[in-house]
Amino acid sequence: MMDGGKLKGHAALWLANIIWGLNAPICKSVLRSAEFPDGIDPFALSVYRMVGAALLFGLCSLWVPRERVERRDIVRLFFASVFGIQLNQMLFLWGLSMTSPIDSSIIATVVPVLTMVLAMLFLREPITWLKAGGVLLGAVGAVLLVLLSQHGSSRASSLEGNILCIVSAMSYAVYLTAFRDTIVKYSPVTTMKWMFLFAAIVSVIVYWRPLVGVEYASLSGSTWGGIAYVVVCSTFVAYLMVPIAQRYLRPTLVSMYNYVQPIVAVLFTVAIGLDTFGPTKGFAAMCVFVGVWLVTRSKSRAQLEAERAANEK
């Protein structure tokens, strides 16, 4: 039976990835592109995300017990911000503005594979047959879902955009593994407050020109609604959930929930009548769920070491 901590971690990941599953189509609808020339510059939207989330986490920190962060951990949180927020989100939005949501969704499936390898390097977590099989099965299901759901008007691929999305995925995998020990040391609000503070400062300094270049008077109500969703839901709420999950679950399992995002996107398009859900997509979704389950059943380094010690007695 699953303990309360792991249950909380899984619930946090479900919420975060349901939100992120809707993020790509919503972001695409507000970003400037060939199909939408009056949209928001991707760098301006990045600044909105960083500054908005920094303000929201700053407000939240007033209502939770104050924690003293060690000076060396502040430096680590800065680099965690670089990989987990700044490179990850800025490159994703930049790449998404140049390529299709389909391509970006497929590229996102490499995150669990990269995380599994990096967890072995940074955290000495073993790559078991069960874990590797779960990751690959989930990847197959996620890619099938995306390829079976190529609906919508925006299908133009871009090599440059795809490369940016790949680098974005790599930076997030580094964040999940290299900085896990620092992230779980403090409360989610404290870690996110510092990480988004650094991200907000850097984004304003680097991208102030695209920010002031936005023609705010010409933005429609739906565009403002999309921006609000990106800032409040896919940045503030979703990023608050990830460190909660990191506290209770291993990095590879956290990253496996990336495979939930295509399922959410497909169900959303079905709900609004733009797609259908048949047996083939049901099989693909089942691959994702079985893959996640296999990874949850795989053994961690601590479990393997405990079994080895018990056998030696």
Buried (B, 14 or more C-beta within 10 A) or exposed (E): EEEEEBEBBBEBBBBBBBBBBBBBBBBBBBBBBEEBEEBBBBBBBBBBBBBBBBBBBBEBBEEEEEEEBEEEBEEBBBBBBBBBBBBBBBBBBBBBBBBBBBBBBBBBBBBBBBBBBBBBEBBEBBBBEBBBBBBBBBBBBBBBBBEBBEEBEBEEEBEEBBBBBBBBBBBBBBBBBBBBEBBBBBBBBBBBBBBBBBBBBBBBEBBEEBBEEBEEEEBEEEBEEBBEBBBBBBBBBBBBBBBBBBBBBBBBBBBBBBBBBBBBBBBBBBEEEEBEBEEEBEEBBEBBBBBBEBBBEBBBBEEBEEEEEEEEE
